[in-house]
């Protein structure tokens, strides 16, 4: 049984890693990025705008590490993850519960298909408009989970994202200063050598 649970946990991490890559790709596409053989920030091109299965193992492993840390964070916050119900357990649900599970699976499958057909993606981490629009009303458990994430984790994510963007901007400035200082040192050395000759 324990071996089975470990396999299920690995499967969960793999699904979450694939989802993390898809979310990242949608964000890049929404920002105007396109596929390119090499990463080029100026042209907004990256070789990673491919399906998760087409990523190199090292890139997949990065997504797996992020997913593993997310699962650890959920446990640290007191959450307990349950594997999906096998089909024999679905039979033990009340007709109402079984209908809710089926409706959720149908809804998620429709969303997945509509995303695959869509050429433009609308990505954001803010689920408040969906909550207010009642998108999750047929799914009370999902609605409560999304509401928790929106209320408790979204502000933390916004702060961490803003901090990361500030750090990226700071890093760019430091790198530019180092580049200009290096170029200036080379030019100065060439001038000094030219004057000595």
C-alpha positions in Angstrom: 0.0 0.0 0.0 2.8 2.4 0.9 4.5 1.7 -2.4 1.2 2.5 -4.2 1.0 5.8 -2.4 4.6 6.7 -3.4 3.7 6.0 -7.0 0.6 8.2 -6.7 2.6 11.0 -5.1 5.1 10.9 -8.0 2.2 10.9 -10.5 0.8 14.0 -8.7 4.1 15.8 -8.8 4.4 15.0 -12.5 0.9 16.3 -13.3 1.6 19.5 -11.3 5.0 19.9 -13.1 3.2 19.6 -16.4 0.6 22.1 -15.3 3.3 24.5 -14.0 5.0 24.4 -17.4 1.6 25.1 -19.2 0.9 28.0 -16.9 4.4 29.4 -17.5 3.9 29.0 -21.3 0.5 30.7 -21.3 2.0 33.6 -19.4 4.9 33.9 -21.9 2.5 33.7 -24.8 0.3 36.4 -23.3 3.4 38.6 -23.0 4.2 38.2 -26.7 6.9 35.5 -26.4 7.3 33.1 -29.3 9.3 29.9 -29.9 13.0 30.4 -30.9 15.9 28.0 -31.1 17.7 30.0 -28.4 16.5 32.3 -25.6 16.6 35.9 -26.7 14.9 38.3 -24.2 15.1 41.2 -26.7 13.2 39.3 -29.3 11.0 37.6 -26.7 12.0 34.1 -28.0 12.6 30.9 -26.0 13.2 27.3 -26.9 11.0 26.2 -24.0 7.6 27.1 -25.6 7.0 23.5 -26.4 4.9 20.8 -24.7 6.1 19.5 -21.4 6.9 16.1 -22.8 9.2 17.8 -25.4 11.2 19.6 -22.8 14.7 18.4 -21.9 14.9 16.3 -18.8 16.7 19.2 -16.9 13.8 21.6 -17.6 11.2 19.0 -16.6 13.2 18.4 -13.4 13.0 22.1 -12.6 9.2 22.0 -12.9 9.1 18.9 -10.8 11.2 20.6 -8.0 8.7 23.6 -8.0 5.8 21.2 -7.8 7.4 19.2 -5.0 8.0 22.3 -3.0 4.3 23.4 -3.6 3.1 20.0 -2.3 5.4 20.4 0.7 4.1 23.9 1.3 0.5 22.6 1.2 1.4 20.0 3.9 3.2 22.7 6.0 0.0 24.8 5.9 -2.0 21.9 7.3 -3.5 20.5 4.1 -3.8 16.8 3.3 -3.9 15.7 -0.2 -6.1 12.7 -1.1 -5.6 10.7 -4.3 -8.6 10.8 -6.7 -11.2 8.2 -6.1 -10.8 5.0 -8.0 -13.9 4.0 -10.1 -15.0 1.4 -7.5 -15.1 4.1 -4.8 -17.1 6.4 -7.1 -19.8 3.8 -6.9 -20.1 4.3 -3.1 -20.8 8.0 -3.5 -24.4 9.3 -3.2 -26.0 10.2 -6.5 -25.5 13.9 -5.7 -21.8 13.5 -4.9 -21.2 11.3 -8.0 -23.0 13.9 -10.1 -20.8 16.7 -8.7 -17.6 14.7 -9.4 -18.8 14.0 -12.9 -19.8 17.6 -13.5 -16.4 18.8 -12.3 -14.5 16.3 -14.5 -16.6 17.4 -17.5 -16.0 21.1 -16.8 -12.3 20.6 -16.4 -12.1 18.5 -19.6 -14.0 21.3 -21.5 -11.6 23.9 -20.1 -8.6 21.8 -21.2 -10.0 21.4 -24.7 -10.9 25.1 -25.1 -7.4 26.1 -24.0 -5.9 23.7 -26.6 -8.0 25.3 -29.3 -7.3 28.9 -28.2 -4.4 30.7 -29.8 -4.3 33.5 -27.2 -4.2 32.9 -23.5 -5.5 35.1 -20.7 -3.3 34.4 -17.7 -3.5 35.8 -14.3 -3.3 34.5 -10.7 -6.3 36.5 -9.6 -9.3 34.2 -9.4 -11.6 36.8 -7.7 -13.5 37.7 -10.9 -14.2 34.0 -11.5 -15.4 33.6 -7.9 -17.6 36.7 -8.2 -19.0 35.4 -11.5 -20.0 32.1 -9.9 -17.9 29.9 -12.2 -17.2 27.6 -9.2 -20.7 27.5 -7.8 -21.4 24.0 -9.1 -18.3 22.8 -7.3 -18.4 23.8 -3.6 -15.2 22.0 -2.6 -13.3 23.6 -5.5 -14.9 27.0 -4.8 -13.7 26.8 -1.1 -10.2 25.8 -2.2 -10.0 28.6 -4.7 -11.4 31.1 -2.2 -8.8 30.0 0.3 -6.0 30.4 -2.2 -7.4 33.8 -3.3 -7.7 35.1 0.2 -4.6 33.5 1.9 -2.0 32.8 -0.7 -2.7 35.3 -3.5 -1.5 38.3 -1.5 1.7 36.4 -0.5 2.2 35.4 -4.1 1.7 39.1 -5.3 4.3 40.2 -2.7 6.8 37.5 -3.7 6.3 38.2 -7.4 6.8 42.0 -6.9 10.0 41.2 -4.9 11.2 38.9 -7.6 10.6 41.6 -10.3 12.5 44.2 -8.2 15.4 41.8 -7.8 15.4 41.1 -11.5 15.5 44.8 -12.2 18.3 45.3 -9.7 20.2 42.4 -11.2 19.9 44.0 -14.7 21.2 47.3 -13.5 24.2 45.6 -11.7 24.9 43.6 -14.8 24.8 46.7 -17.0 27.0 48.6 -14.7 29.5 45.8 -14.7 29.4 45.6 -18.5 29.9 49.3 -18.9 32.7 49.4 -16.3 34.4 46.5 -18.1 34.1 48.1 -21.5 35.3 51.4 -20.1 38.4 49.6 -18.6 39.2 48.0 -21.9 38.8 51.3 -23.8 41.0 53.1 -21.2 43.6 50.4 -21.5 43.7 50.7 -25.3 43.9 54.5 -25.1 46.8 54.3 -22.6 48.6 51.8 -24.7 48.1 53.9 -27.8 49.4 57.0 -26.1 52.5 55.1 -24.9 53.3 54.0 -28.5 
